[in-house]
Amino acid sequence: MKREKKEERNELDLLELAREGDADALEYFFSKYQPVIYWKATQYFLQGAERDDLIQEAMIGLFKAIRDFDPEKEASFKSFAEMCINRQLLSAVKRSLRKKNMPLNQSISLDTPLTSDEESVDWTLLDVISEKQAETPEDFLIKNEDLTGAVKKLEQVTSPFEKKVLQQYLEGRSYQEMAESFDVKEKSIDNALQRIKRKMGQELS
C-alpha cells in the first residue's frame, strides 16, 4: 500500500512538471499511456481515413487529461485519462459530422450495438471481429514504440503560430474564438490544425 501511495505521489509530481512543459515528464506519460492511446483509437472505424487520424485525437485527449486532472476530484489519473481520450475521440467524430466530412461521416464505434432494443443479447461490431484480427494494447506498444519520440519532435517542427493554436485548441476554444484571438479567419485556424495533425502523422509514420 505504501508503495502504491509513493508511486501515486510521484505521478502527481510528474503531472506538475508536464504542465510546465517538462519534456521528460511528458515523455513519461506518453510512454506509459501509449498502449491506451492506440487501443482506444481502434474503437472507431474510419472508412477512407487513416488510423493515425484517431491516434492524433487520442494524443490530444491525453494532453487535456494532463492539463485538467484534479486529484481532489478524480479517483485516479488513469481513469481520468481514459475518459478524456474517449471524449476527444467522440468530439472529433461530432466535429467531422458537422463539417459533413464523408470519411468521418461513416465513422462507426466498434462498441455500437448491432441489435435492436427488443433483442436480449447486445452484439457490437467488436463482437463479430475475429479474435485473430484483434490486437491487444501490448501489440500496439510493440508496433509503435516511437510515439513518445514523435511528441518531442512535434515541438521542433511546429511554428510559433501553430503552437499557440494547438494550446488554445487544447483549452477547448472554438474555431471562432481562436480566429478572433489571433485576428485571422477561421480558415487559417483550420489550416493550422490540419498542418499540426499532418506533422503528427509524419512523426508517427
N, C-alpha and C positions, 0 to 999 in steps of 0.2 A: 504493500500500500504506500509506504514512504517513497519507494522508487517511482511509483506512478505519479505521486504528487510532485516529485522533483522534476520528472520529465514534463509534466504539465506546466510547471513554473518556468522551465527553460524555454518551452514553446511560446509562452506568453512574452518572455523577454525577446525572443526572436521576432515575434509579431511587431513589437515596438520598433525594432531595428528595421524590419522590412518596410514599415510605414514611412520610415525616414529615408528609404531608398537604398538601404544597405544591400549590395549585390549578393553577398554570401548568404544573408538571411533569406532573400528572395529565392535564391537557388535551393536552399533547404526545403522551402515549401513546394516549389515546383518539382523537385526531385521526389519528395515524399508523396505528393498527391498526383504524380504523373499517371499512375495506373487508373486512378479515379477519373481523371480528365478524359483519357482515351476510352474508358469503359462507358462513361456517361454519353460520350459523343456517338457511340454506336447505338444508342437507344432511339435514334431518329434516322429515318431513311430519306435521303435527298436524291430524288431522281434527276439525273443530269447534272449533279453537282459533285464536288469533291468532298471526301470526309474531312479534309483539312478545314473546310469552312466551319464545321461544327466544333472541331478541336479548338480553333481560334476563339470561338464564342465561349467554350468551356474554360479556356485560359482566362478570358476576361472575367468570367464568373468567379474564378479563384482570386483574381486581383481584388474584386469587390469584397470577397469574404475577408481577405487580409485587412482591407481598409475599414470594414464596418463591424468586425467581431467585437462583442462586448461580453467579457467573462461573467459579468454580473447578471446578464440577461439570458445568455445561451448556455446550454448544457455542456457542449464541447465544441472545439473549433472544427473537428472532423465533420460532425453532423451539420454544423452551420455552413461549412464549405460546400458540402454536397447539395444543400438546399440552394445556395447561391448559384452553383453551377447549373442545377436544374432550371432555376428561374431564368438564367441568362439564355439558355437554350430555347426555352419556351418563348421568351421575349424576342429572340431572333426570328423565330418562325412567324410570330404575330406581325413583326415589322415587315417581313417579306410578304405576308399576305396582304397587308395594307398597301404595299407598293406594287402588288399584283405581279410579283416576280414568279414566273412559271415554275422553275425548278423547285423553289421553296413552297410554291402553291401546292405542290404534290407531296410535301413532307408528311410522313406518317410516323407517329411514335410507335415503336415496337411494343409498347405497352397498351396500345389502343385495343379495346375489346372488339373481337370479330363476331361475337354472338349477340343476339337480341336480348332485350331486357327480360323476356319471358323464359329464356333458357337458364337452367340451373347451374351450368358449368360455364365459367368465363374463360374463353380461349382468346389469346392475343397472338399477334403476328410473331412475337418471340417464341411462342409455344410451338409453332409449326416449322421453325428453322431447325435443321439437322444439328445435333449436338456436335458433330464433326466439324461443322462450319462455324459454330460459335466459338469466339475466342475469349479467354479469361483476361482479367486485368494484368496478370503476370505476363501473358503472351504479348500484350501491348507494350509493357515495360521493356521487354527484351527487344522488340522490334523498333522501338522509338526511344533509344537511350539519349538522344541528342536534344530532347525538349528543353532542358534547363539551359543548355548552351545557346539554344535558339533565342531564349528570352533575353539573355545577356547581349547577344549580337543585335537584337532588335533595337536596343538602346543606342547602338552605334550607328545604325543605318536610317533612323528616323530624323526628320528635320525638326528644328525648334517648334515650328507651327504644328507639325504632326504630333509632337509630344504634348503640346497644350490641348489640342483637340482630343487626344486619347484620354488625357486627365479629366477633362470635362465630361467626356462620354462615360467614363467610369463613375463619375459622380451622378450620373443619371440625367444629365441635361438633354433636352430635346434638340433636334437639328435647328429649330427656330431660335432657341435660346443661345445656342453656340454661335449661330450666324450673327445675332445681334451683339454678342460679346466681342467677337472679332471684327465686326463691321464688314462682313463678307456675305455673299449669297449662300443659301442653303446648299446649293450645288457644290460649292467649294468645300463645305464641311463633308458632304457625302464623298467627294473625290478624295479628300484626305484620309477618311476612314477606309476607303477601298484600297488606297495605297498602303496603309498600315497593314491591313489584312493580307494584301498580296505579299508584302515583305515578310510577314509572319509565315505565310505559306512557303516562301522561298527558303527561309531558315529551317523550316521543318522538313523540307524535301531532301 
